Amino acid sequence: MSKRLRSEELAALVERVFQPAADEKRLAILVDLPDARVVDNADWRRRREIALGWLEELSGQESVLGIKPTLALYRNAHTNNGDLPESCWIYTGGTLPENADALDPAQAIPFARLFADNPLLLCPTQFSATAPLKLLSKKYPIRAATMSGFCEGMIPALRIDYTEVNRRVNYLKDKLDRATRADFVFTRPGGESHLHLDLRFREAHSSGGLLPKPGAGNLPSGEAYIVPFEGETEPSRSAGVLPVQFGEEIVLYRIESNKAVEVLTQGTVSAQEAEKLREEPAYGNIAELGLGVLAAFGIKPVGKVLLDEKLGAHIAFGRSDHFGGQVGPKDFSSPDTVIHIDRVYVSDMQPNVAVKRLDLIMGDGSSLALMRDGGYVVDFN
């Protein structure tokens, strides 16, 4: 099957994801641009070409879809889930700019104006814009499908049955809502690691690829997720050891009160991670437990977090305020250091670390066996 969305498929995708209201007649495609601080790369350049192609395809479907598309360019945020700049530029034709530094500041418009004019947003960006757009959707009536790191390999995940995806995601959300604790056993070379995540006082979220209300969510999608309790009213009970594989090196983080407070391993990456925790304590905040479901639909990893996290379990560090948590830009040393980064436990991304067991402990004390050896053992009924 083609890895390129045809114009009618793209129009159908917009209708399915957003279910546009009668008065929603404009859609903006957002792309971020390299600058002197963050240089371009081939994947990023190709993603901008895809966005331009979508503009052309959707323009051809305007009479059918009833929605006018726009392409908006902005200076990259320099980090995943950092706040967006104040302004952007509207693409008016010709060759796409290759660098934000080449754009005329006098031609920029406030993002506020873009959001007022374009309630629907597709965001195939280099750096994730999910966090800022979630928060901005409380101020502006926008619905944003965030697609950081998007590539052609993700096209099959845009064609699956999202009615069933939503059903499974909502099943997991219900279980997370009822749970007070998530107990992990990870296998790794040299032994096992145990981690307990405190899920008290929190509500889970579902991201099933549909955005009928103001907000922001990933596309492709297919996960339920929750912010572990961060200790704002009493000490968090999240504790244990979290293994994360970086290349050939496995870093072991000691978790205490829902924060990575120490690196237990030695090595080049371990030293770098330990320095990050010293420089930016908020980096070590356990910001999310996510449970993806797309592996059951035949979707394969593509080496990009946007899709690969939707295949199984993942745990994120950093910013959590966009998910209902307490850690946000105020807790980092500067806007450029704000981060929300997922550690994804699928074999293609961490081949030497696996979720041996994942159990949810419910409020009544009962236990639900959720995962064994990296796969779900529930029937989603």
C-alpha positions as a Markdown table, in Angstrom:
| # | Residue | x | y | z |
|---|---|---|---|---|
| 1 | Met | 0.0 | 0.0 | 0.0 |
| 2 | Ser | 1.2 | 3.5 | -0.8 |
| 3 | Lys | 3.1 | 5.4 | 1.9 |
| 4 | Arg | 1.7 | 8.6 | 0.6 |
| 5 | Leu | -1.8 | 9.9 | 1.6 |
| 6 | Arg | -3.9 | 10.6 | -1.5 |
| 7 | Ser | -5.9 | 13.9 | -1.4 |
| 8 | Glu | -9.1 | 12.1 | -0.7 |
| 9 | Glu | -7.5 | 10.1 | 2.1 |
| 10 | Leu | -6.1 | 13.3 | 3.6 |
| 11 | Ala | -9.5 | 15.0 | 3.5 |
| 12 | Ala | -11.1 | 11.9 | 5.1 |
| 13 | Leu | -8.4 | 12.0 | 7.8 |
| 14 | Val | -9.2 | 15.7 | 8.6 |
| 15 | Glu | -12.9 | 14.8 | 8.8 |
| 16 | Arg | -12.3 | 11.8 | 11.0 |
| 17 | Val | -9.9 | 13.4 | 13.4 |
| 18 | Phe | -11.6 | 16.7 | 13.9 |
| 19 | Gln | -15.2 | 16.1 | 13.0 |
| 20 | Pro | -15.3 | 19.8 | 12.0 |
| 21 | Ala | -18.3 | 21.9 | 13.0 |
| 22 | Ala | -20.2 | 23.9 | 10.4 |
| 23 | Asp | -18.4 | 27.1 | 11.4 |
| 24 | Glu | -14.9 | 25.6 | 11.3 |
| 25 | Lys | -13.8 | 26.6 | 7.8 |
| 26 | Arg | -10.0 | 27.0 | 8.2 |
| 27 | Leu | -7.1 | 24.7 | 9.0 |
| 28 | Ala | -3.4 | 25.6 | 9.6 |
| 29 | Ile | -0.5 | 23.2 | 9.0 |
| 30 | Leu | 2.3 | 24.2 | 11.4 |
| 31 | Val | 5.9 | 23.5 | 10.7 |
| 32 | Asp | 8.9 | 24.7 | 12.7 |
| 33 | Leu | 12.1 | 25.9 | 11.0 |
| 34 | Pro | 15.8 | 25.4 | 11.8 |
| 35 | Asp | 17.9 | 28.4 | 12.9 |
| 36 | Ala | 21.4 | 29.2 | 14.0 |
| 37 | Arg | 21.0 | 27.3 | 17.2 |
| 38 | Val | 19.4 | 24.1 | 15.8 |
| 39 | Val | 20.6 | 23.1 | 12.4 |
| 40 | Asp | 18.6 | 21.4 | 9.7 |
| 41 | Asn | 18.7 | 17.6 | 8.9 |
| 42 | Ala | 17.3 | 15.4 | 6.1 |
| 43 | Asp | 14.3 | 14.1 | 8.1 |
| 44 | Trp | 13.3 | 17.6 | 9.1 |
| 45 | Arg | 13.6 | 18.9 | 5.6 |
| 46 | Arg | 11.5 | 16.0 | 4.2 |
| 47 | Arg | 8.8 | 16.6 | 6.9 |
| 48 | Arg | 8.5 | 20.2 | 5.7 |
| 49 | Glu | 8.2 | 18.9 | 2.1 |
| 50 | Ile | 5.4 | 16.6 | 3.3 |
| 51 | Ala | 3.6 | 19.5 | 5.0 |
| 52 | Leu | 3.8 | 21.5 | 1.7 |
| 53 | Gly | 2.4 | 18.6 | -0.1 |
| 54 | Trp | -0.5 | 18.4 | 2.3 |
| 55 | Leu | -1.2 | 22.1 | 1.8 |
| 56 | Glu | -1.5 | 21.4 | -2.0 |
| 57 | Glu | -3.6 | 18.3 | -1.6 |
| 58 | Leu | -6.0 | 19.9 | 0.9 |
| 59 | Ser | -6.3 | 23.0 | -1.3 |
| 60 | Gly | -7.4 | 20.7 | -4.1 |
| 61 | Gln | -10.1 | 19.3 | -1.7 |
| 62 | Glu | -11.3 | 22.7 | -0.4 |
| 63 | Ser | -14.5 | 22.6 | -2.4 |
| 64 | Val | -15.3 | 19.1 | -1.1 |
| 65 | Leu | -14.1 | 19.5 | 2.5 |
| 66 | Gly | -15.3 | 23.0 | 2.9 |
| 67 | Ile | -12.1 | 24.0 | 4.8 |
| 68 | Lys | -9.4 | 26.3 | 3.6 |
| 69 | Pro | -5.8 | 25.2 | 4.5 |
| 70 | Thr | -2.9 | 27.5 | 5.4 |
| 71 | Leu | 0.7 | 26.7 | 6.0 |
| 72 | Ala | 2.3 | 28.5 | 9.0 |
| 73 | Leu | 6.0 | 28.6 | 9.7 |
| 74 | Tyr | 7.7 | 29.4 | 13.0 |
| 75 | Arg | 11.1 | 29.4 | 14.7 |
| 76 | Asn | 11.7 | 26.1 | 16.4 |
| 77 | Ala | 11.4 | 26.0 | 20.2 |
| 78 | His | 14.8 | 24.4 | 20.6 |
| 79 | Thr | 13.4 | 21.6 | 22.8 |
| 80 | Asn | 10.5 | 19.1 | 22.8 |
| 81 | Asn | 7.4 | 20.7 | 24.4 |
| 82 | Gly | 9.0 | 24.0 | 25.0 |
| 83 | Asp | 6.8 | 27.1 | 24.7 |
| 84 | Leu | 6.1 | 28.3 | 21.2 |
| 85 | Pro | 7.4 | 31.7 | 20.1 |
| 86 | Glu | 5.1 | 34.7 | 20.0 |
| 87 | Ser | 4.8 | 34.9 | 16.3 |
| 88 | Cys | 4.8 | 32.9 | 13.1 |
| 89 | Trp | 4.9 | 33.5 | 9.3 |
| 90 | Ile | 2.2 | 32.5 | 6.7 |
| 91 | Tyr | 3.6 | 30.7 | 3.6 |
| 92 | Thr | 2.6 | 32.6 | 0.5 |
| 93 | Gly | 4.0 | 30.4 | -2.2 |
| 94 | Gly | 7.3 | 29.6 | -3.9 |
| 95 | Thr | 10.2 | 27.8 | -2.3 |
| 96 | Leu | 9.9 | 26.9 | 1.4 |
| 97 | Pro | 12.3 | 28.9 | 3.6 |
| 98 | Glu | 15.1 | 26.8 | 4.9 |
| 99 | Asn | 15.9 | 28.8 | 8.0 |
| 100 | Ala | 13.9 | 31.0 | 10.4 |
| 101 | Asp | 16.7 | 33.5 | 10.4 |
| 102 | Ala | 16.0 | 34.3 | 6.8 |
| 103 | Leu | 12.4 | 35.4 | 7.5 |
| 104 | Asp | 11.5 | 39.0 | 7.7 |
| 105 | Pro | 10.3 | 39.9 | 11.3 |
| 106 | Ala | 8.1 | 42.6 | 9.9 |
| 107 | Gln | 6.1 | 39.9 | 8.0 |
| 108 | Ala | 5.4 | 37.9 | 11.1 |
| 109 | Ile | 1.9 | 37.6 | 12.7 |
| 110 | Pro | 1.1 | 36.8 | 16.3 |
| 111 | Phe | 0.3 | 33.2 | 17.0 |
| 112 | Ala | -2.9 | 34.5 | 18.7 |
| 113 | Arg | -4.1 | 35.7 | 15.3 |
| 114 | Leu | -3.4 | 32.4 | 13.7 |
| 115 | Phe | -5.3 | 30.5 | 16.4 |
| 116 | Ala | -8.2 | 32.9 | 16.1 |
| 117 | Asp | -8.5 | 32.3 | 12.4 |
| 118 | Asn | -7.6 | 28.6 | 12.3 |
| 119 | Pro | -9.4 | 26.4 | 14.8 |
| 120 | Leu | -8.0 | 23.2 | 13.3 |
| 121 | Leu | -4.2 | 22.5 | 13.4 |
| 122 | Leu | -2.0 | 19.8 | 11.9 |
| 123 | Cys | 1.5 | 20.0 | 13.3 |
| 124 | Pro | 4.2 | 17.9 | 11.6 |
| 125 | Thr | 7.1 | 19.5 | 13.5 |
| 126 | Gln | 10.6 | 18.6 | 14.5 |
| 127 | Phe | 10.1 | 19.4 | 18.1 |
| 128 | Ser | 6.9 | 18.3 | 19.9 |
| 129 | Ala | 4.4 | 21.1 | 20.4 |
| 130 | Thr | 1.9 | 19.0 | 22.4 |
| 131 | Ala | 2.4 | 20.6 | 25.8 |
| 132 | Pro | 2.2 | 24.3 | 24.7 |
| 133 | Leu | -0.8 | 23.6 | 22.4 |
| 134 | Lys | -2.7 | 21.7 | 25.1 |
| 135 | Leu | -2.3 | 24.7 | 27.4 |
| 136 | Leu | -3.1 | 27.2 | 24.6 |
| 137 | Ser | -6.3 | 25.3 | 23.8 |
| 138 | Lys | -7.6 | 26.5 | 27.2 |
| 139 | Lys | -7.3 | 30.1 | 25.9 |
| 140 | Tyr | -8.1 | 29.6 | 22.2 |
| 141 | Pro | -10.7 | 27.2 | 20.7 |
| 142 | Ile | -8.1 | 25.2 | 18.9 |
| 143 | Arg | -7.8 | 21.5 | 18.2 |
| 144 | Ala | -4.3 | 20.4 | 17.3 |
| 145 | Ala | -3.1 | 17.1 | 16.0 |
| 146 | Thr | 0.6 | 17.1 | 17.0 |
| 147 | Met | 2.9 | 15.0 | 14.7 |
| 148 | Ser | 6.5 | 15.7 | 15.8 |
| 149 | Gly | 9.0 | 13.5 | 14.0 |
| 150 | Phe | 6.4 | 12.4 | 11.5 |
| 151 | Cys | 7.7 | 10.4 | 8.5 |
| 152 | Glu | 6.2 | 8.3 | 5.7 |
| 153 | Gly | 6.6 | 5.2 | 7.7 |
| 154 | Met | 3.8 | 6.3 | 9.9 |
| 155 | Ile | 1.2 | 6.5 | 7.1 |
| 156 | Pro | -0.2 | 2.9 | 7.8 |
| 157 | Ala | -1.0 | 4.1 | 11.4 |
| 158 | Leu | -3.3 | 6.8 | 9.9 |
| 159 | Arg | -5.4 | 4.2 | 8.1 |
| 160 | Ile | -6.3 | 1.8 | 11.0 |
| 161 | Asp | -9.7 | 1.4 | 12.7 |
| 162 | Tyr | -9.7 | 4.2 | 15.3 |
| 163 | Thr | -13.1 | 3.2 | 16.6 |
| 164 | Glu | -11.4 | 0.0 | 18.0 |
| 165 | Val | -8.3 | 1.9 | 19.0 |
| 166 | Asn | -10.5 | 4.3 | 21.0 |
| 167 | Arg | -12.3 | 1.3 | 22.7 |
| 168 | Arg | -9.0 | -0.2 | 23.9 |
| 169 | Val | -7.6 | 3.2 | 24.9 |
| 170 | Asn | -10.7 | 3.9 | 27.0 |
| 171 | Tyr | -10.4 | 0.5 | 28.6 |
| 172 | Leu | -6.9 | 1.3 | 29.8 |
| 173 | Lys | -7.9 | 4.8 | 30.9 |
| 174 | Asp | -10.6 | 3.2 | 33.1 |
| 175 | Lys | -8.1 | 0.9 | 34.7 |
| 176 | Leu | -5.6 | 3.7 | 35.3 |
| 177 | Asp | -8.4 | 5.8 | 36.8 |
| 178 | Arg | -9.2 | 3.1 | 39.3 |
| 179 | Ala | -5.5 | 2.2 | 40.1 |
| 180 | Thr | -3.5 | 3.6 | 43.0 |
| 181 | Arg | -0.2 | 2.1 | 42.0 |
| 182 | Ala | 1.6 | 0.6 | 39.0 |
| 183 | Asp | 4.2 | -2.0 | 39.8 |
| 184 | Phe | 6.9 | -2.7 | 37.2 |
| 185 | Val | 9.5 | -5.4 | 36.9 |
| 186 | Phe | 12.1 | -4.7 | 34.2 |
| 187 | Thr | 14.6 | -7.2 | 32.9 |
| 188 | Arg | 18.0 | -6.0 | 31.8 |
| 189 | Pro | 21.5 | -7.6 | 31.5 |
| 190 | Gly | 22.7 | -8.4 | 34.9 |
| 191 | Gly | 19.3 | -8.6 | 36.6 |
| 192 | Glu | 16.0 | -7.1 | 37.3 |
| 193 | Ser | 14.8 | -3.6 | 38.3 |
| 194 | His | 11.6 | -2.8 | 40.3 |
| 195 | Leu | 9.7 | 0.4 | 40.1 |
| 196 | His | 6.5 | 1.5 | 41.8 |
| 197 | Leu | 4.6 | 4.5 | 40.4 |
| 198 | Asp | 2.1 | 6.3 | 42.7 |
| 199 | Leu | -1.2 | 6.9 | 40.8 |
| 200 | Arg | -3.2 | 8.3 | 43.6 |
| 201 | Phe | -5.1 | 11.6 | 43.2 |
| 202 | Arg | -4.8 | 11.6 | 39.5 |
| 203 | Glu | -7.1 | 11.2 | 36.5 |
| 204 | Ala | -5.9 | 9.3 | 33.4 |
| 205 | His | -6.3 | 10.6 | 29.8 |
| 206 | Ser | -7.1 | 8.9 | 26.5 |
| 207 | Ser | -5.6 | 9.7 | 23.2 |
| 208 | Gly | -7.3 | 7.6 | 20.5 |
| 209 | Gly | -6.6 | 9.8 | 17.5 |
| 210 | Leu | -9.9 | 11.7 | 17.6 |
| 211 | Leu | -10.1 | 15.4 | 18.5 |
| 212 | Pro | -13.7 | 16.5 | 18.6 |
| 213 | Lys | -13.1 | 19.0 | 21.4 |
| 214 | Pro | -10.6 | 21.8 | 22.0 |
| 215 | Gly | -7.2 | 20.4 | 23.0 |
| 216 | Ala | -4.1 | 18.8 | 21.5 |
| 217 | Gly | -3.2 | 15.2 | 21.0 |
| 218 | Asn | -0.7 | 13.1 | 19.0 |
| 219 | Leu | -1.4 | 11.7 | 15.5 |
| 220 | Pro | -0.9 | 8.9 | 14.9 |
| 221 | Ser | -2.3 | 8.0 | 18.3 |
| 222 | Gly | -3.5 | 5.2 | 20.5 |
| 223 | Glu | -2.6 | 5.4 | 24.2 |
| 224 | Ala | -3.9 | 6.0 | 27.6 |
| 225 | Tyr | -1.7 | 7.9 | 30.0 |
| 226 | Ile | -1.5 | 9.4 | 33.5 |
| 227 | Val | 0.8 | 11.6 | 35.5 |
| 228 | Pro | 2.0 | 9.9 | 38.6 |
| 229 | Phe | 1.4 | 11.8 | 41.8 |
| 230 | Glu | 4.2 | 14.3 | 42.2 |
| 231 | Gly | 3.9 | 15.0 | 46.0 |
| 232 | Glu | 2.2 | 18.4 | 46.0 |
| 233 | Thr | 0.1 | 17.6 | 49.1 |
| 234 | Glu | 2.1 | 14.7 | 50.7 |
| 235 | Pro | 5.1 | 12.7 | 49.8 |
| 236 | Ser | 4.8 | 10.7 | 46.5 |
| 237 | Arg | 5.2 | 7.0 | 46.9 |
| 238 | Ser | 6.8 | 6.5 | 43.5 |
| 239 | Ala | 10.2 | 4.8 | 44.1 |
| 240 | Gly | 12.5 | 2.2 | 42.7 |
| 241 | Val | 15.0 | 1.8 | 39.8 |
| 242 | Leu | 14.2 | 2.7 | 36.2 |
| 243 | Pro | 16.5 | 1.3 | 33.5 |
| 244 | Val | 16.8 | 3.2 | 30.2 |
| 245 | Gln | 18.9 | 2.0 | 27.3 |
| 246 | Phe | 20.9 | 4.6 | 25.3 |
| 247 | Gly | 22.7 | 2.8 | 22.4 |
| 248 | Glu | 24.8 | 0.1 | 24.0 |
| 249 | Glu | 24.7 | 1.6 | 27.5 |
| 250 | Ile | 21.9 | 1.0 | 30.1 |
| 251 | Val | 21.5 | 3.8 | 32.6 |
| 252 | Leu | 19.9 | 3.0 | 35.9 |
| 253 | Tyr | 18.1 | 5.9 | 37.6 |
| 254 | Arg | 17.2 | 5.7 | 41.3 |
| 255 | Ile | 13.7 | 7.1 | 41.7 |
| 256 | Glu | 12.6 | 8.6 | 45.0 |
| 257 | Ser | 9.4 | 10.6 | 45.6 |
| 258 | Asn | 8.6 | 10.5 | 41.9 |
| 259 | Lys | 12.0 | 12.0 | 40.8 |
| 260 | Ala | 15.1 | 10.5 | 39.4 |
| 261 | Val | 17.5 | 11.7 | 42.1 |
| 262 | Glu | 20.7 | 9.6 | 41.2 |
| 263 | Val | 22.3 | 7.7 | 38.4 |
| 264 | Leu | 23.5 | 4.3 | 39.7 |
| 265 | Thr | 25.6 | 3.3 | 36.7 |
| 266 | Gln | 28.9 | 4.3 | 35.3 |
| 267 | Gly | 29.6 | 5.2 | 31.7 |
| 268 | Thr | 29.6 | 8.1 | 29.2 |
| 269 | Val | 25.8 | 8.4 | 29.0 |
| 270 | Ser | 25.4 | 7.8 | 32.7 |
| 271 | Ala | 27.7 | 10.7 | 33.4 |
| 272 | Gln | 25.8 | 12.9 | 31.0 |
| 273 | Glu | 22.4 | 11.9 | 32.6 |
| 274 | Ala | 23.7 | 12.5 | 36.1 |
| 275 | Glu | 24.9 | 16.0 | 35.0 |
| 276 | Lys | 21.4 | 16.7 | 33.6 |
| 277 | Leu | 19.8 | 15.8 | 37.0 |
| 278 | Arg | 22.2 | 18.1 | 38.8 |
| 279 | Glu | 21.7 | 21.0 | 36.4 |
| 280 | Glu | 17.9 | 20.6 | 35.9 |
| 281 | Pro | 16.2 | 18.7 | 38.7 |
| 282 | Ala | 12.9 | 19.0 | 36.9 |
| 283 | Tyr | 14.3 | 16.9 | 34.1 |
| 284 | Gly | 14.1 | 13.9 | 36.4 |
| 285 | Asn | 10.5 | 14.3 | 37.3 |
| 286 | Ile | 8.5 | 11.2 | 36.4 |
| 287 | Ala | 5.9 | 13.0 | 34.2 |
| 288 | Glu | 3.9 | 10.2 | 32.6 |
| 289 | Leu | 3.0 | 6.6 | 32.5 |
| 290 | Gly | 1.7 | 5.8 | 29.0 |
| 291 | Leu | 0.2 | 2.6 | 27.6 |
| 292 | Gly | 0.1 | 2.3 | 23.9 |
| 293 | Val | -2.1 | -0.2 | 21.9 |
| 294 | Leu | -1.1 | 0.0 | 18.2 |
| 295 | Ala | 1.1 | -3.1 | 18.1 |
| 296 | Ala | -2.1 | -5.2 | 18.1 |
| 297 | Phe | -3.1 | -3.5 | 14.8 |
| 298 | Gly | 0.0 | -4.7 | 13.0 |
| 299 | Ile | 1.8 | -1.3 | 13.3 |
| 300 | Lys | 5.6 | -1.7 | 13.4 |
| 301 | Pro | 8.2 | 0.7 | 15.0 |
| 302 | Val | 9.7 | 3.3 | 12.7 |
| 303 | Gly | 12.4 | 4.6 | 15.1 |
| 304 | Lys | 10.4 | 7.7 | 16.0 |
| 305 | Val | 8.9 | 8.3 | 19.5 |
| 306 | Leu | 5.6 | 9.8 | 18.0 |
| 307 | Leu | 4.6 | 6.4 | 16.7 |
| 308 | Asp | 6.7 | 3.9 | 18.7 |
| 309 | Glu | 5.4 | 5.0 | 22.1 |
| 310 | Lys | 1.9 | 4.0 | 20.9 |
| 311 | Leu | 3.0 | 0.4 | 20.6 |
| 312 | Gly | 3.4 | -0.3 | 24.3 |
| 313 | Ala | 4.5 | 1.0 | 27.7 |
| 314 | His | 6.4 | 4.2 | 28.1 |
| 315 | Ile | 7.6 | 6.5 | 31.0 |
| 316 | Ala | 8.4 | 10.1 | 30.5 |
| 317 | Phe | 10.7 | 12.5 | 32.3 |
| 318 | Gly | 10.2 | 16.3 | 32.7 |
| 319 | Arg | 7.2 | 18.5 | 32.1 |
| 320 | Ser | 3.8 | 17.3 | 33.2 |
| 321 | Asp | 1.6 | 20.4 | 33.6 |
| 322 | His | 0.0 | 19.9 | 30.1 |
| 323 | Phe | -1.3 | 16.5 | 31.4 |
| 324 | Gly | -2.6 | 17.8 | 34.7 |
| 325 | Gly | 0.6 | 17.5 | 36.7 |
| 326 | Gln | 2.5 | 20.2 | 38.6 |
| 327 | Val | 5.9 | 20.5 | 36.8 |
| 328 | Gly | 6.1 | 23.1 | 34.1 |
| 329 | Pro | 8.4 | 25.8 | 32.6 |
| 330 | Lys | 8.6 | 27.6 | 35.9 |
| 331 | Asp | 10.5 | 24.6 | 37.3 |
| 332 | Phe | 13.3 | 24.7 | 34.7 |
| 333 | Ser | 16.2 | 27.1 | 34.5 |
| 334 | Ser | 15.2 | 28.6 | 31.1 |
| 335 | Pro | 12.6 | 28.1 | 28.4 |
| 336 | Asp | 15.1 | 26.3 | 26.2 |
| 337 | Thr | 15.6 | 23.6 | 28.9 |
| 338 | Val | 12.0 | 22.7 | 29.3 |
| 339 | Ile | 11.5 | 19.1 | 28.2 |
| 340 | His | 9.1 | 16.2 | 28.2 |
| 341 | Ile | 10.8 | 13.1 | 26.9 |
| 342 | Asp | 9.4 | 9.5 | 26.6 |
| 343 | Arg | 11.4 | 6.4 | 27.4 |
| 344 | Val | 9.7 | 3.7 | 25.3 |
| 345 | Tyr | 9.8 | 0.0 | 26.3 |
| 346 | Val | 9.6 | -1.7 | 22.9 |
| 347 | Ser | 12.3 | -4.0 | 21.7 |
| 348 | Asp | 13.3 | -1.8 | 18.7 |
| 349 | Met | 14.0 | 1.1 | 20.9 |
| 350 | Gln | 15.4 | -0.6 | 24.0 |
| 351 | Pro | 16.4 | -4.1 | 22.9 |
| 352 | Asn | 18.1 | -5.1 | 26.1 |
| 353 | Val | 15.5 | -3.7 | 28.5 |
| 354 | Ala | 12.0 | -5.1 | 28.7 |
| 355 | Val | 8.8 | -4.9 | 30.9 |
| 356 | Lys | 8.7 | -8.4 | 32.4 |
| 357 | Arg | 5.7 | -7.6 | 34.5 |
| 358 | Leu | 3.3 | -4.6 | 34.9 |
| 359 | Asp | 0.5 | -4.9 | 37.5 |
| 360 | Leu | -2.0 | -2.2 | 38.4 |
| 361 | Ile | -3.0 | -2.2 | 42.1 |
| 362 | Met | -6.6 | -1.0 | 42.4 |
| 363 | Gly | -8.1 | 1.2 | 45.2 |
| 364 | Asp | -9.8 | -1.9 | 46.7 |
| 365 | Gly | -6.4 | -3.7 | 47.0 |
| 366 | Ser | -7.0 | -6.1 | 44.1 |
| 367 | Ser | -4.3 | -6.5 | 41.4 |
| 368 | Leu | -4.7 | -6.5 | 37.6 |
| 369 | Ala | -2.0 | -8.3 | 35.6 |
| 370 | Leu | -1.7 | -5.8 | 32.7 |
| 371 | Met | 1.5 | -6.8 | 30.9 |
| 372 | Arg | 3.9 | -9.8 | 30.8 |
| 373 | Asp | 7.1 | -9.9 | 28.8 |
| 374 | Gly | 6.3 | -6.6 | 27.0 |
| 375 | Gly | 2.8 | -7.6 | 25.8 |
| 376 | Tyr | -0.7 | -7.1 | 27.2 |
| 377 | Val | -2.4 | -10.0 | 28.9 |
| 378 | Val | -5.9 | -8.4 | 29.2 |
| 379 | Asp | -8.6 | -9.0 | 26.7 |
| 380 | Phe | -9.9 | -5.4 | 26.5 |
| 381 | Asn | -13.5 | -6.5 | 27.1 |
